[in-house]
Amino acid sequence: MKQINSNTKSVKSKSPCQSVILTMYDIVKAHGGEIKVETVENNETIFKICLPE
């Protein structure tokens, strides 16, 4: 399983799905958290939202 940490800034998106993910990213970052994405090739993608206590 490969783990990817996103450290990119928001950009204009081309699809509604991208727009939702970018909005979610902005909200999580504003609260000091991060989103981790785990993906299994040709199988599944898991988004983990980590927020500070």
Contact map, one row per residue, 1 for C-alpha under 8 A:
11100000000000000000000000000000000001110000000000000
11110000000000000000000000000000000001110000000000000
11111000000000000000000000000000000111100000000000000
01111100000000000000000000000000000111000000000000000
00111110000000000000000000000000011110000000000000000
00011111000000000000000000000000011110000000000000000
00001111100000000000000000000000000000000000000000000
00000111110000000000000000000000000000000000000000000
00000011111000000000000000000000000000000000000000000
00000001111100000000010001000000000000000000000000000
00000000111110000000010000000000000000000000000000000
00000000011111000010000000000000000000000000000000000
00000000001111110110000000000000000000000000000000000
00000000000111110110000000000000000000000000000000000
00000000000011111110000000000000000000000000000000000
00000000000011111111000000000000000000000000000000000
00000000000000111111100000000000000000000000000000000
00000000000011111111110000000000000000000000000000000
00000000000111111111111000000000000000000000000000000
00000000000000011111111100000000000000000000000000000
00000000000000001111111110000000000000000000000000000
00000000011000000111111111000000000000000000000000000
00000000000000000011111111100000000000000000000000000
00000000000000000001111111110000000000000000000000000
00000000000000000000111111111000011000000000000000000
00000000010000000000011111111100000000000000000000000
00000000000000000000001111111110000000000000000000000
00000000000000000000000111111111111000000000000010100
00000000000000000000000011111111110000000000000000000
00000000000000000000000001111111100000000000000000000
00000000000000000000000000111111100000000000000000110
00000000000000000000000000011111110000000000000000110
00000000000000000000000000011111111000000000000011110
00001100000000000000000010011001111100000000000011100
00001100000000000000000010010000111110000000001111000
00111100000000000000000000000000011111000000001111000
00111100000000000000000000000000001111100000111100000
11110000000000000000000000000000000111110000111100000
11100000000000000000000000000000000011111011110000000
11000000000000000000000000000000000001111111100000000
00000000000000000000000000000000000000111111000000000
00000000000000000000000000000000000000011111000000000
00000000000000000000000000000000000000111111100000000
00000000000000000000000000000000000000111111110000000
00000000000000000000000000000000000011110011111000000
00000000000000000000000000000000000011100001111100000
00000000000000000000000000000000001111000000111110000
00000000000000000000000000000000001111000000011111000
00000000000000000000000000010000111100000000001111100
00000000000000000000000000000000111100000000000111110
00000000000000000000000000010011110000000000000011111
00000000000000000000000000000011100000000000000001111
00000000000000000000000000000000000000000000000000111
